[in-house]
Amino acid sequence: MKVAIIHYWFVGMRGGEKVIESLCRIYPQADIFTHVYVPEAVSATIGSHRIQTTFVSRLPRAQRYYQRYLPLMPLALEQLDLRGYDLIISSESGPAKGIIPPPGSTHVCYCHSPMRYIWNMFHDYRNRSGFITRALMPPIAHYIRNWDAISANRVDHFIANSRTVAARVQRYYRREAHVIHPPVSVDDFTVLPDVDIGDFHLMAGELVGYKRPDLAVEAFNETGRNLVVIGGGEMLGKLRRIARPNVKVLGPQPFAVLRDHYARCKALVFPGEEDFGIVPVEAMASGRPVIAFGRGGATETVVDGVTGVFFHEQTVAAIIEAEQRCSAIDFEPKAIAAHARRFSDDLFEQRFKAYIDRIMGTGLTPPNVLAVAGG
């Protein structure tokens, strides 16, 4: 049996690429297909596989401006010749699942989310765009939205990375999805004794509008408590301008610095709504509680009163009240870290392989795999 896995683009190592890395371990002889591939931006595990790109990669400055070629990606996917492959796995949060599966093959889509910029976050993305993009988005999104919904019929089985995403798959594609949470490298983090915990809270991740990092900064501006912000993104400059002296906005940092702050913070502040949310799991793997907005993937990873606390309105007042509740709870760091292990790489790989074996009707070691990386 030959297998195919499909991912959108390889321009960094974020959550989607971590999933592909795990799939490469499950299927060590896999081939990979993608729209754009930047070799130095991915891990050695992914780079050791044969990677084939669509014609999008040959367009001008595609490695940097690949998202501008989104309208061409459906056409590019449909030109991939996957004949001879028995199992095709697409990794979807953009145009990836829209390949044309050959007769007799099984197409499984691991969905990180239906494309946010044309579905649940269309108006957010459009409102943050410039004049020309705002004018062009409605007709382009209409075309891609129709193609995206139709191409869902080319998928035999959907897997969602959370119940939140499974609900979107049902809403936009009218399809059921099996839930397998994505892999988190929980062994990369350590739990420190109480004496080593610092006098600061932490906010980490991409600093973009829909994640609402401004709420956390404004809340700690108001209380005067210490907050450290790690991450880059479009809001980095604004956060630095509004931050008071008790809020340190460090910007992007090496993993070693992030890991150290995870281990020493009082708690992680997570003000946005995510599809799954790897950052809270990484903080919990370090034994630290999470103050999270009570919607989205965090509701599936954080246990209120045990591994953190929720707030239910995205307001400064709600974050302040949740931080006060969190400070009053005597959390058990080792219990928090043990809970985070439910989302480990090993468990993801076991669950994914078992599901594929079941739908393919085999319990044998997976055969050669073709991984197709689509957006």
Secondary structure, 3 states (H helix, E strand, C coil): CCEEEECCEECCCCHHHHHHHHHHHHCCCCEEEECEECHHHCCHHHHCCEEEECHHHHCCCHHHHHHHHHHHHHHHHHCCCCCCCCEEEEEECCCCCCCCCCCCCEEEEEECCCCCCCCCCHHHHHHCCCHHHHHHHHHHHHHHHHHHHHHHHHCCEEEECCHHHHHHHHHHHCCCEEECCCCECHHHCCCCCHHHCCCCEEEECCCCHHHCHHHHHHHHHHHCCCEEEECCCCCHHHHHHHCCCCEEEEECCCHHHHHHHHHHCCCEEECCCCCCCHHHHHHHHCCCCEEEECCCCHHHHCCECCCEEEECCCCHHHHHHHHHHHHCCCCCHHHHHHHHHHHEHHHHHHHHHHHHHHHHCCCCCCCCEEEECCC
